[in-house]
């Protein structure tokens, strides 16, 4: 699929539809950001109206594909937890010392219900400030991190 999706001088994204109409202030939105991050992507205008539906990102030719990925990354903020260095305690609330794909930080776990299992290997952890952290593959984490997580699951 060939499409024109680009960033203007103001930093906002635009899309040119098949009929040649230019749509400004366009946002790329994932339907299933955790379960299927490259499937079901919509380009929507400033009012939330769908301009284009992309069933699978692999069907979009470069360079539009990488530009759509960049636009979605700018919009979304869901750091991935790569490792746990330690926890302040095994009862909640407690503070976790973690390494994410964006650097080392701490999160406050208010309750065990703030850890949601999305699948056998995928976890979504919400900290005390509402920031959601993703553990993409529990099995790929180091042994110490898995041992700490087992105390909360």
Secondary structure, 3 states (H helix, E strand, C coil): CCCEEEECCCCCEEEECCCCCEECCCEEEECCCCCCCCEEEEEECCCCCEEEEEEEHHHCCCCHHHHHHHHHHHHCCCCEEEEEEEECCCCCCEEEEEEECCEEEEEEECCHHHEEECCCCCEEEECCCCCEEEECCHHHCCHHHHHHHHCCC
